[in-house]
Amino acid sequence: MLFALTDFLIVIGAGFGLWRLWPFRKDGRVRMIRLGLIALALAALVGTLRFAAGLEDALAPWHSLTSDFAGSAGLFLIALGAALALLKKPLPPVGTRYLRIGVPVFIAFLLVFPGLDTVAALLPPVALLMGLATGGALLTRKDWVPGLMWLGAFGGIGLVSLGLGASRETAALGLADWHVYHGVLALCAALMGEATRRLYGHTKTRVRS
């Protein structure tokens, strides 16, 4: 049951981020980030049901697939939405719409087509680097709070991914790596939502649709 609870922490963290972004939901860049958070929440919800209902074997393939999609498409959409804040002139609505739809469709194709899942596995590190670079760029623009939040969110995911992973067999700090990893991911999802709210909440130019 503890495995279900720590998965559900991610649902709560992503839900908090989505709630914080509700007032800006019509902004195309924010929609991109919201889709990424939804992908994280969906994977965590499948994991919660898997362990809470005792369906570890039955839902294992679906949990693995949704987790891979969240790690690739979800994180990439979030990092891309954050990076678009650095543009002096926002993309036209059609541009954000095509990215918002095209990125997850393309990554889903990579995950289900035999032999291309290794290409999709390269995207999480790219997303992490993009998120860290965006955070650093925001600090140079003196957007201190969102910049630090982005660095904390993507840096936290990077640290636990490289240092721990999500194994149920190995332990750190007296807990299975799974619990530590998911707890940090939940906090980072909440930080991503709050960072976006603070960033785009002060942006005068909005991108619709």
C-alpha positions as CSV (number, residue, x, y, z in Angstrom):
1,M,0.0,0.0,0.0
2,L,2.9,2.4,0.7
3,F,3.9,2.1,-3.0
4,A,0.4,3.2,-4.0
5,L,0.6,6.2,-1.5
6,T,3.9,7.5,-2.9
7,D,2.6,7.2,-6.4
8,F,-0.5,9.2,-5.3
9,L,1.8,11.9,-4.0
10,I,2.7,12.7,-7.6
11,V,-1.0,12.9,-8.5
12,I,-1.4,15.4,-5.7
13,G,1.7,17.4,-6.7
14,A,0.7,17.5,-10.4
15,G,-2.9,18.4,-9.3
16,F,-1.6,21.3,-7.3
17,G,0.4,22.5,-10.3
18,L,-2.7,22.3,-12.5
19,W,-4.8,24.1,-10.0
20,R,-2.3,27.0,-9.8
21,L,-2.3,27.3,-13.5
22,W,-6.1,27.3,-14.0
23,P,-6.3,31.1,-14.3
24,F,-3.9,31.0,-17.2
25,R,-5.3,27.9,-19.0
26,K,-6.0,29.8,-22.2
27,D,-2.4,30.7,-22.7
28,G,-1.0,28.3,-25.3
29,R,2.4,27.9,-23.5
30,V,0.7,27.2,-20.2
31,R,-1.5,24.6,-21.9
32,M,1.7,22.9,-23.0
33,I,2.9,22.7,-19.4
34,R,-0.5,21.6,-18.1
35,L,-0.5,18.7,-20.6
36,G,2.9,17.7,-19.3
37,L,1.6,17.7,-15.7
38,I,-1.4,15.7,-16.8
39,A,0.9,13.1,-18.3
40,L,2.8,12.8,-15.0
41,A,-0.5,12.6,-13.0
42,L,-1.9,9.9,-15.4
43,A,1.2,7.7,-15.0
44,A,1.1,8.1,-11.2
45,L,-2.6,7.3,-11.2
46,V,-2.0,4.1,-13.0
47,G,0.7,3.2,-10.5
48,T,-1.6,4.0,-7.6
49,L,-4.4,1.7,-9.0
50,R,-1.8,-0.9,-9.7
51,F,-0.6,-1.2,-6.2
52,A,-3.7,-0.3,-4.3
53,A,-5.9,-2.9,-6.2
54,G,-3.3,-5.6,-6.1
55,L,-2.9,-5.6,-9.9
56,E,0.9,-5.4,-10.0
57,D,1.3,-7.9,-12.8
58,A,-1.8,-6.9,-14.8
59,L,-1.2,-3.2,-14.9
60,A,2.6,-3.4,-15.0
61,P,2.8,-2.9,-18.8
62,W,0.4,0.0,-18.7
63,H,2.3,1.6,-15.8
64,S,5.6,1.2,-17.6
65,L,4.2,2.7,-20.8
66,T,2.5,5.7,-19.2
67,S,5.6,6.3,-17.1
68,D,7.8,6.3,-20.2
69,F,5.4,8.6,-21.9
70,A,5.3,11.0,-18.9
71,G,9.1,11.0,-18.6
72,S,9.6,11.7,-22.3
73,A,6.6,13.7,-23.6
74,G,5.5,15.1,-20.2
75,L,8.8,16.5,-19.1
76,F,9.6,17.7,-22.6
77,L,6.3,19.6,-22.9
78,I,6.9,21.2,-19.5
79,A,10.5,22.2,-20.4
80,L,9.4,23.5,-23.8
81,G,6.6,25.5,-22.3
82,A,9.1,27.1,-19.8
83,A,11.7,27.8,-22.5
84,L,9.1,29.6,-24.7
85,A,9.0,32.3,-21.9
86,L,12.5,33.3,-23.0
87,L,11.3,34.4,-26.5
88,K,11.0,38.2,-26.9
89,K,8.1,37.6,-29.3
90,P,5.7,34.7,-28.4
91,L,5.0,32.1,-31.0
92,P,1.7,32.5,-32.9
93,P,-1.2,30.4,-31.6
94,V,-0.9,27.9,-34.4
95,G,2.7,27.3,-33.5
96,T,2.0,26.4,-29.9
97,R,-0.9,24.3,-31.0
98,Y,1.1,22.2,-33.4
99,L,3.8,21.7,-30.8
100,R,1.3,20.8,-28.1
101,I,-0.2,18.2,-30.3
102,G,2.7,17.1,-32.4
103,V,5.2,16.5,-29.6
104,P,3.1,13.9,-27.6
105,V,1.9,12.2,-30.8
106,F,5.5,11.8,-32.1
107,I,6.8,10.5,-28.8
108,A,3.9,8.1,-28.5
109,F,4.9,6.8,-31.9
110,L,8.5,6.3,-30.8
111,L,7.4,4.4,-27.7
112,V,5.1,1.9,-29.5
113,F,7.0,1.4,-32.7
114,P,9.5,-1.5,-32.2
115,G,13.1,-0.4,-31.9
116,L,12.4,3.3,-31.5
117,D,11.9,3.4,-27.7
118,T,15.6,4.0,-27.3
119,V,15.2,7.3,-29.2
120,A,12.4,8.3,-26.8
121,A,14.7,7.4,-23.9
122,L,17.0,10.3,-24.9
123,L,14.3,12.9,-24.4
124,P,14.2,13.0,-20.6
125,P,17.8,14.1,-20.3
126,V,17.2,16.7,-23.1
127,A,14.2,18.0,-21.2
128,L,16.1,18.2,-17.9
129,L,19.0,20.1,-19.6
130,M,16.4,22.4,-21.3
131,G,14.7,23.1,-18.0
132,L,17.9,23.8,-16.2
133,A,19.1,26.1,-18.9
134,T,15.7,27.9,-18.8
135,G,16.1,28.4,-15.0
136,G,19.6,29.8,-15.4
137,A,18.5,32.1,-18.2
138,L,15.6,33.4,-16.0
139,L,18.1,34.2,-13.3
140,T,20.2,36.2,-15.7
141,R,17.0,38.2,-16.5
142,K,16.5,38.7,-12.7
143,D,13.3,36.6,-12.7
144,W,14.6,35.2,-9.4
145,V,11.7,33.3,-8.0
146,P,10.6,31.4,-11.1
147,G,14.2,30.9,-12.1
148,L,15.1,29.3,-8.8
149,M,11.9,27.2,-8.9
150,W,12.7,25.8,-12.3
151,L,16.3,25.0,-11.3
152,G,15.0,23.3,-8.1
153,A,12.3,21.3,-10.0
154,F,14.5,20.1,-12.9
155,G,17.6,19.8,-10.7
156,G,15.7,17.7,-8.1
157,I,14.4,15.3,-10.8
158,G,17.9,15.1,-12.3
159,L,19.5,14.3,-8.9
160,V,17.1,11.6,-7.9
161,S,17.1,10.1,-11.4
162,L,20.9,9.8,-11.5
163,G,21.6,9.2,-7.9
164,L,18.7,6.9,-6.9
165,G,16.3,5.8,-9.7
166,A,13.0,4.3,-8.8
167,S,14.0,0.8,-7.8
168,R,11.8,-1.1,-5.3
169,E,14.7,-3.4,-4.3
170,T,17.3,-0.8,-3.3
171,A,17.0,1.7,-0.4
172,A,18.2,5.1,0.5
173,L,17.5,7.1,3.7
174,G,15.9,4.0,5.1
175,L,13.2,3.9,2.4
176,A,13.0,2.1,-1.0
177,D,14.4,4.3,-3.7
178,W,10.9,4.2,-5.2
179,H,9.4,6.2,-2.3
180,V,12.2,8.9,-2.3
181,Y,12.1,9.3,-6.1
182,H,8.3,9.6,-6.2
183,G,8.2,12.0,-3.2
184,V,10.8,14.3,-4.9
185,L,8.9,14.0,-8.2
186,A,5.7,15.1,-6.5
187,L,7.4,18.1,-5.0
188,C,8.9,19.0,-8.4
189,A,5.6,18.8,-10.2
190,A,4.1,21.2,-7.7
191,L,7.1,23.5,-8.1
192,M,6.7,23.5,-11.9
193,G,3.1,24.6,-11.6
194,E,4.0,27.4,-9.2
195,A,7.0,28.5,-11.2
196,T,4.8,28.8,-14.3
197,R,2.1,30.7,-12.5
198,R,4.7,33.2,-11.2
199,L,6.4,33.5,-14.6
200,Y,3.3,33.8,-16.9
201,G,1.3,35.6,-14.3
202,H,3.6,38.6,-14.8
203,T,3.8,38.2,-18.6
204,K,1.9,40.9,-20.4
205,T,1.7,39.2,-23.7
206,R,-0.4,36.1,-23.8
207,V,-0.6,33.4,-26.4
208,R,-4.1,32.1,-27.0
209,S,-5.1,28.6,-28.1
